[in-house]
Amino acid sequence: MPTSTPSTRVTGLSHAIVTELKQLIYTGEFKPGERLNEAALALRMGTSRGPIREAIKVLAGLGIVTAVVNRGVYVRQLSLREMLEIYELRALVFGYAADRACEHFTEEHKAQFETLLAAMDAACDAEDGTLYYELNLQFHALILVISNNRRAHQAYDDYVKELHLVRRKYFNVPGNMRRSNVEHRAIFDAIVASNRSRARAAAEKHVHLGRARLLANFEEPAKIP
């Protein structure tokens, strides 16, 4: 029977810590610009610093935290200007992906979209912002996969990672979730119809409307001291 090594145990524990830290950050217990203390986190989670350090590396790769040389690790924060610039690029890439998805769309993809859209409707009914957010990410990712352009997919993933912290909390508003999913259905309908121009326009509009919903509640973060 295979046995786990110390390194695999650390890796498994780190994954659990990543999940817990993401939840603490997304719910606002750790705020943008706040410093993460390895020793305090290890004590809180009943582990050594090793798994904490590995988890922080993963979070840095996801764009959720930022390491500042000789000063420590901080929860990632974006200025208003940075956020707006990223949204502009997201809209362009997502519109392109929706356009390209029309070329590669299959019945199997249609079933995947319908499953996701139904699940997001259920999340709206349950007012479950956390579930809706994860399903929303899957919907967008599916369009990028179908677009069959790896460079576009990677660029889009990078933009999404940078925006996680400012976007996540606004999905807790039921009205925002429902409006978002109406827009998803418009994109889906255009792709099903192989209407490339309409798919591109609907995808770009969706990103811009998401930006408007976020701006309605956006608070400019304080700079890291």
C-alpha positions in Angstrom: 0.0 0.0 0.0 1.5 3.4 -1.0 2.4 5.8 1.8 2.5 9.5 1.8 5.8 11.3 2.1 6.4 14.5 4.1 6.4 16.5 0.8 3.1 15.1 -0.4 1.5 15.7 3.0 2.7 19.3 2.9 1.3 19.7 -0.6 -2.1 18.3 0.4 -2.2 20.5 3.5 -1.2 23.6 1.4 -4.1 23.0 -1.0 -6.5 23.0 2.0 -4.9 26.2 3.3 -5.1 27.8 -0.1 -8.9 27.2 -0.1 -9.3 28.6 3.4 -7.2 31.7 2.7 -9.1 32.4 -0.5 -12.3 32.2 1.5 -11.0 34.6 4.2 -9.8 37.0 1.6 -12.9 36.9 -0.6 -15.2 37.4 2.4 -13.2 40.4 3.5 -11.7 39.1 6.7 -8.3 39.9 5.1 -8.7 43.1 3.2 -6.8 44.5 0.1 -3.5 45.9 1.3 -3.4 43.9 4.5 -0.2 42.1 5.3 -0.3 38.3 5.8 1.8 37.1 8.8 3.1 33.5 8.3 3.6 32.9 12.0 0.1 34.1 12.9 -1.5 32.1 10.1 0.4 28.9 11.1 -0.8 29.3 14.7 -4.4 30.0 13.5 -4.5 26.9 11.2 -2.6 24.6 13.5 0.3 23.9 11.2 4.0 24.8 10.6 5.1 27.7 8.4 6.0 25.3 5.5 2.4 24.7 4.2 1.5 28.3 4.8 4.5 29.4 2.7 3.5 27.0 -0.1 -0.1 28.2 0.0 1.0 31.8 -0.3 3.1 30.9 -3.4 -0.1 29.5 -5.0 -2.1 32.6 -4.0 0.7 34.8 -5.5 0.5 32.8 -8.7 -3.3 33.4 -8.8 -2.8 37.1 -8.4 -4.6 37.2 -5.0 -1.6 38.2 -2.9 1.6 40.3 -3.7 5.1 39.7 -2.3 7.0 42.9 -1.6 10.7 42.4 -1.2 12.0 42.8 2.4 8.5 43.8 3.5 6.3 40.7 3.3 3.2 39.4 1.5 0.1 41.5 1.1 -3.4 40.9 -0.1 -3.5 42.2 -3.7 -5.1 45.5 -4.3 -5.9 47.4 -7.5 -6.3 51.1 -8.1 -9.3 52.3 -10.1 -7.1 53.1 -13.1 -5.7 49.6 -13.1 -9.1 48.0 -12.8 -10.5 50.1 -15.7 -7.5 49.2 -18.0 -7.9 45.5 -17.3 -11.7 45.6 -18.0 -11.0 47.3 -21.4 -8.7 44.5 -22.3 -11.0 41.8 -20.9 -13.8 43.1 -23.1 -11.7 42.9 -26.2 -10.4 39.4 -25.6 -13.8 38.1 -24.5 -15.5 39.5 -27.5 -12.9 38.0 -29.8 -13.3 34.6 -28.0 -17.1 34.7 -28.4 -16.7 35.5 -32.1 -14.3 32.6 -32.6 -16.4 30.2 -30.5 -19.0 30.4 -33.3 -16.6 28.6 -35.6 -16.0 25.6 -33.2 -19.3 25.3 -31.4 -20.8 21.7 -31.2 -23.9 20.1 -29.7 -21.7 18.9 -26.8 -20.7 22.5 -26.1 -24.4 23.5 -26.2 -25.2 20.9 -23.5 -22.4 22.2 -21.3 -23.6 25.8 -21.6 -27.2 24.8 -20.8 -26.1 23.0 -17.7 -24.0 25.9 -16.5 -26.8 28.5 -17.2 -29.3 26.4 -15.3 -27.0 26.0 -12.4 -26.4 29.7 -12.3 -30.1 30.3 -12.3 -30.4 28.0 -9.3 -27.6 29.8 -7.6 -29.5 33.1 -8.1 -32.6 31.5 -6.6 -30.6 30.4 -3.6 -28.8 33.8 -3.4 -25.5 31.9 -3.3 -23.0 34.4 -4.6 -20.0 32.1 -4.0 -21.5 29.3 -6.1 -22.6 31.7 -8.8 -19.1 33.3 -9.0 -17.5 29.9 -9.5 -20.0 28.9 -12.2 -19.6 32.3 -13.9 -15.9 31.6 -14.1 -16.6 28.2 -15.7 -19.0 29.8 -18.3 -16.4 32.3 -19.4 -13.6 29.7 -19.4 -15.7 27.5 -21.7 -16.0 30.2 -24.3 -12.3 30.7 -24.2 -11.7 27.0 -24.6 -14.1 26.8 -27.6 -12.4 29.8 -29.2 -9.4 27.5 -29.7 -6.8 30.2 -29.2 -4.4 29.4 -26.4 -2.8 32.8 -26.3 -6.2 34.6 -25.9 -7.1 32.1 -23.2 -3.9 32.7 -21.3 -4.3 36.5 -21.6 -7.9 36.3 -20.4 -7.0 34.1 -17.5 -4.4 36.7 -16.4 -6.9 39.5 -16.5 -9.4 37.4 -14.5 -6.8 36.6 -11.8 -6.0 40.3 -11.3 -9.7 41.2 -10.9 -10.7 38.4 -8.5 -10.6 40.5 -5.4 -12.6 43.4 -6.7 -15.2 41.3 -8.5 -16.0 38.5 -6.1 -17.9 40.4 -3.4 -20.3 42.0 -5.9 -21.7 38.6 -6.9 -23.4 38.4 -3.5 -26.1 40.8 -4.7 -29.0 38.8 -6.2 -29.9 41.4 -8.7 -26.4 41.5 -10.0 -26.3 37.7 -10.4 -29.6 37.7 -12.4 -28.6 40.5 -14.7 -25.3 38.8 -15.3 -27.0 35.6 -16.3 -29.4 37.3 -18.7 -26.3 38.6 -20.4 -24.8 35.1 -20.5 -27.9 33.8 -22.2 -27.6 36.6 -24.9 -24.0 35.5 -25.6 -25.0 31.8 -25.7 -28.0 32.5 -28.0 -25.7 34.4 -30.4 -23.1 31.6 -30.5 -25.8 28.9 -31.0 -27.0 31.0 -34.0 -23.5 31.3 -35.3 -23.9 35.1 -35.4 -20.3 36.1 -34.9 -20.9 39.9 -34.8 -23.8 39.5 -32.3 -21.7 37.1 -30.2 -18.8 39.6 -30.1 -21.0 42.5 -29.3 -22.9 40.6 -26.5 -19.7 39.4 -24.9 -18.1 42.9 -24.9 -21.3 44.4 -23.6 -21.4 41.8 -20.8 -17.9 42.8 -19.6 -18.7 46.5 -19.8 -21.9 46.1 -17.9 -20.1 44.0 -15.3 -17.6 46.9 -14.9 -20.5 49.3 -14.4 -22.0 47.1 -11.7 -18.6 47.0 -9.9 -18.0 50.7 -10.3 -21.3 51.5 -8.6 -19.8 50.1 -5.4 -16.0 50.4 -6.0 -13.9 51.8 -3.2 -10.4 53.0 -4.0 -8.0 51.0 -1.8 -5.4 52.5 0.4 -1.8 51.9 -0.8 0.4 49.4 0.9 2.3 51.3 3.6 
